[in-house]
Amino acid sequence: MSITELACKRVQELTPYQSARRIGGNGRIYLNANESPECLHFDLDSSTYNRYPECQPEEILNAYAEYAGVKAEQVMVSRGSDEAIGLLVRTFCEPGKDQILICPPTYGMYSIAAETNGVDFIKVAPTEDFQPDVPAIFKALEENSIKVLFFCSPNNPTGTVIKEEILRQILEKTQGKALVVVDEAYIEFSPEMTMVKLLNEYKHLVVTRTLSKAFGLAGLRCGFTLADPEIIGLLLKVIDPYPICVPVAQVATSALSKENIQNMQNRVTELNSIRDEFTKECKKLSYVTEVFDTNANYVLLRFTDSEKVFNEAKKAGYILRDFNDKPRLKNCIRITVGSASEMAELLNFLKGLN
Ligand SMILES: *Cc1c(COP(=O)(O)O)cnc(C)c1O
């Protein structure tokens, strides 16, 4: 038997997550991973690097709880929110028996976390306006053994925010049966849309967050799960013993200081205004057929010929994210909002394609 044949069948058959880094591409301006255009500076203290860290460093839990308006016992910190997605699947789904539910087009990690853990995923297409299709979800819940439902708000890549009354209908139906996860990786770009306020009302609601996007710390790998302490306790049975390195804890704690939260909010205000200006100009381009309404630091555009735009942009050094092959997103490209000068340059280039 070859080494590959020794591997689990599901791993042999798996297509791993196509992250921006994995897809690669060499350019000058990277607008393909929804990262912050700005890199922040932090000082480190190496005096305890010989010791293992706390599994859940208290100062981070306290700082994030205060920022998010929850209690520290409602917070788990993990190696990015991607780790939290995997933990939710492993903790609540019996492989080969239970399923997760997703509404594509959405973030790709939910189905991959399911696949790597031997858990099936049920796809329920969203409605015309990219909201969860409630009757179709209820039907899927009746016909399967769904344990975790994943919703992304603002949704990557469409930018759509889930409506509260729709989430409430789903929460009412799933009480005592399944967890409802709302992935709020981009919520800082539209903070008033958070569903955190429903946590105390619904014990089976989970909100995931990250420092990777608005906080500008994708390289840090630090994410958060907000949920009832009972859910947090179960996830902490499954998490690795030392997920948060000491330097990560130091940077995360500093990033969550009052001053740095204010700095983050100032950057968000600036990026949102760059985004609004950029989308306004894109609407004027003759070969742009649709500009999705967005609540995040990216915008999804539909073109008459996205392949041409994507390839020409790449040749010119702009690395964008192609969604042409995803359901309902024919000819769509997602563009991360970069700095003012990056977006002005890209706009200039797009105008030249006309
Ligand atoms: C980027 C992203 C994440 C990943 O966050 P990490 O904390 O960097 O793992 C999670 N969810 C969505 C929707 C994202 O776009």
The ligand as an SDF file (V2000), in Angstrom:
LIG
                    3D

 15 15  0  0  0  0  0  0  0  0999 V2000
  -11.2770   35.2580    7.5120 C   0  0  0  0  0  0  0  0  0  0  0  0
  -12.4740   34.5590    8.0450 C   0  0  0  0  0  0  0  0  0  0  0  0
  -12.3910   33.7320    9.1650 C   0  0  0  0  0  0  0  0  0  0  0  0
  -11.0590   33.2790    9.6850 C   0  0  0  0  0  0  0  0  0  0  0  0
  -10.7040   33.9060   10.7770 O   0  0  0  0  0  0  0  0  0  0  0  0
   -9.3600   33.4950   11.5370 P   0  0  0  0  0  0  0  0  0  0  0  0
   -9.6600   34.0310   12.8710 O   0  0  0  0  0  0  0  0  0  0  0  0
   -8.2480   34.1890   10.8120 O   0  0  0  0  0  0  0  0  0  0  0  0
   -9.2380   32.0110   11.5370 O   0  0  0  0  0  0  0  0  0  0  0  0
  -13.5540   33.1850    9.6980 C   0  0  0  0  0  0  0  0  0  0  0  0
  -14.7300   33.4220    9.1080 N   0  0  0  0  0  0  0  0  0  0  0  0
  -14.8350   34.1740    7.9940 C   0  0  0  0  0  0  0  0  0  0  0  0
  -16.1620   34.3880    7.3870 C   0  0  0  0  0  0  0  0  0  0  0  0
  -13.7080   34.7460    7.4300 C   0  0  0  0  0  0  0  0  0  0  0  0
  -13.8110   35.4340    6.2930 O   0  0  0  0  0  0  0  0  0  0  0  0
  1  2  1  0
  2  3  1  0
  2 14  2  0
  3  4  1  0
  3 10  2  0
  4  5  1  0
  5  6  1  0
  6  7  2  0
  6  8  1  0
  6  9  1  0
 10 11  1  0
 11 12  2  0
 12 13  1  0
 12 14  1  0
 14 15  1  0
M  END
$$$$
